[in-house]
C-alpha cells in the first residue's frame, strides 16, 4: 500500500513532463522505487527508471546481482534514509521487473550535491534524497528529459552546517595553508598582501611563535581563506611559493 501511494509521484511527473526519458529514484528498502517504476512502466514502458543507492549500502544492487534478496553484513553511509542492510522481500520482484538499472554513489558526492542544491536552488534535501542528484554526474543525458526524485529534507541544523563546510572544502572554496616565517615584524603583513593580491579572502589566522626555538624560521602561520575553487587555490599557493614562502595546504576540516 505504501509503495502504491509512492507511485503517484510517477503520475505527477508524467502529467507535468509527458516526454520524460529518465527518472532517477533513491533506493533504500525499495518501496519508493517500486511504486515509481511500476506505475511508469504501466503508463509508458519506454521511460527508463534508474535506482540510486549509496555505495556503502547497496543491498538492492547486490540482491539483483544474486537474483534473490540479499542481506549486507554492514552498512556505512551518511544517507541515513537509505542505510538499509536488507531490501524488502515483497517489493523485490517489482524492482527486478521494472527498474532498468541501479548505480551507486559515494558519500563524498552527496556532500557536494548538498552544497550545489542549497546554493543554486535554495533547497534543503536530506542525503538520501540527494542520491539522484549525485548520480547525474555519472550518466550521459545529453538531449534527454531527466527527472531526479528528491525524496525529503529530514536534516538537523548541525548536520546541515557540517555538510556546507565540507562541501566548500571539497569544491576548493575554503582551504588552509601553513607556512614557516622568520620571527620579525612585517612578515604577517607580507603574507596578507600576497593573499589579497590574488583575491583570496582571509577568514582565520593562527600565529604560533612557539613551534621551535629557531627565531629565523620559528613562527608557524596558518591561514584559512575563501577562494573561488581549486584553480584559484592553486594560484594562491603558487604566488606564495614565488614570493619565497614554502606554503603547504593542511586539512581544513581538521583545522576548523
Residue pairs with C-beta under 8 A, 6 or more apart in sequence:
2 31
2 35
3 31
3 32
3 34
3 35
3 38
3 91
3 94
4 35
5 35
6 31
6 32
6 34
6 35
6 36
7 34
7 35
7 36
7 38
7 39
8 35
8 39
9 32
9 35
9 36
9 149
10 23
10 35
10 36
10 37
10 39
10 40
10 43
11 39
11 43
13 20
13 23
13 147
13 149
14 20
14 40
14 43
14 44
14 47
17 145
17 147
19 145
20 47
20 145
20 146
20 147
21 47
21 48
21 141
21 144
21 145
21 146
22 47
22 48
22 49
22 50
22 139
22 141
22 144
22 145
22 146
22 147
23 36
23 37
23 40
23 47
23 48
23 49
23 50
23 146
23 147
23 148
23 149
24 50
24 51
24 52
24 131
24 132
24 135
24 136
24 146
24 147
24 148
24 149
25 32
25 33
25 36
25 37
25 49
25 50
25 51
25 52
25 132
25 149
25 151
26 32
26 33
26 51
26 52
26 53
26 79
26 81
26 82
26 128
26 129
26 131
26 132
26 149
26 151
27 33
27 51
27 52
27 53
27 60
27 82
27 87
27 95
27 102
27 131
28 53
28 57
28 81
28 82
28 83
28 84
28 128
29 84
29 87
29 88
29 91
30 51
30 60
30 87
30 88
30 91
30 92
30 95
31 88
31 91
32 149
32 151
33 49
33 51
33 60
33 95
33 99
34 88
34 91
34 94
34 95
34 98
36 49
36 149
37 49
37 51
37 94
37 95
37 98
37 99
38 94
38 97
38 98
40 47
40 49
40 98
41 47
41 49
41 97
41 98
48 100
48 101
49 98
49 99
49 100
50 99
50 100
50 101
50 102
50 103
50 135
50 139
51 60
51 95
51 99
51 101
51 102
51 103
52 102
52 103
52 104
52 105
52 131
52 132
52 134
52 135
53 59
53 60
53 61
53 82
53 102
53 103
53 104
53 105
53 131
54 77
54 78
54 79
54 82
54 83
54 104
54 105
54 106
54 107
54 110
54 128
54 131
55 77
55 104
55 105
55 106
55 107
56 75
56 76
56 77
56 83
56 107
57 72
57 75
57 76
57 77
57 79
57 82
57 83
57 84
57 85
58 72
58 102
58 104
59 70
59 71
59 72
59 75
59 84
59 85
59 86
59 87
60 87
60 95
60 102
61 102
61 104
62 70
62 72
63 69
63 70
63 87
63 92
64 95
64 96
64 102
69 86
69 87
69 89
69 92
70 86
70 87
71 85
71 86
72 85
72 86
73 85
74 85
75 83
75 84
75 85
77 83
77 107
77 127
78 107
78 110
78 111
78 127
79 107
79 110
79 126
79 127
79 128
79 130
79 131
80 126
80 127
80 128
81 126
81 127
81 128
81 129
81 151
81 152
81 154
82 128
82 131
87 95
103 135
103 138
103 139
105 131
105 134
105 135
105 138
107 127
108 170
109 134
109 137
110 127
110 130
110 131
110 134
111 163
111 166
111 167
111 170
112 134
112 167
112 170
112 171
113 130
113 133
113 134
114 125
114 127
114 130
114 160
114 163
114 164
114 167
115 163
115 164
115 167
115 168
115 170
115 171
116 133
116 167
117 123
117 125
117 130
117 133
117 150
118 124
118 160
118 164
123 150
123 153
124 153
124 155
124 160
125 133
125 150
125 152
125 153
126 151
126 152
126 153
126 154
126 155
127 155
127 163
128 151
128 152
129 149
129 150
129 151
129 152
129 153
130 150
132 148
132 149
132 150
133 148
133 150
135 148
136 146
136 148
165 174
165 253
165 256
166 253
168 174
169 175
169 252
169 253
171 229
171 230
172 227
172 229
172 230
172 231
172 232
172 233
173 226
173 227
173 228
173 229
174 203
174 224
174 225
174 226
174 227
174 252
175 224
175 225
175 227
175 233
175 249
175 252
176 204
176 222
176 223
176 224
176 225
176 249
176 250
176 251
176 252
176 255
176 256
177 222
177 223
177 236
177 237
177 240
177 247
177 248
177 249
177 250
178 220
178 221
178 222
178 223
178 247
178 248
178 249
178 250
179 191
179 220
179 221
179 223
179 240
179 245
179 246
179 247
179 248
180 211
180 217
180 218
180 219
180 220
180 221
180 246
181 187
181 188
181 191
181 217
181 219
181 220
181 221
181 245
182 215
182 216
182 217
182 218
182 219
183 209
183 215
183 216
183 218
183 219
187 219
187 221
188 205
188 207
188 221
190 243
191 221
191 223
191 240
191 245
192 202
194 236
194 239
194 240
194 243
194 245
195 202
195 223
195 225
195 236
197 239
198 232
198 235
198 236
198 239
199 228
199 232
200 225
200 226
200 227
200 232
200 236
201 225
201 226
201 227
202 223
202 224
202 225
203 224
203 225
203 226
204 222
204 223
204 224
204 225
204 256
205 221
205 222
205 223
205 224
206 220
206 221
206 222
207 219
207 220
207 221
208 219
208 220
208 221
208 222
209 218
209 219
211 218
211 219
211 220
212 218
222 250
222 255
224 252
224 255
224 256
225 236
227 233
227 236
233 249
237 247
237 249
240 247
241 247
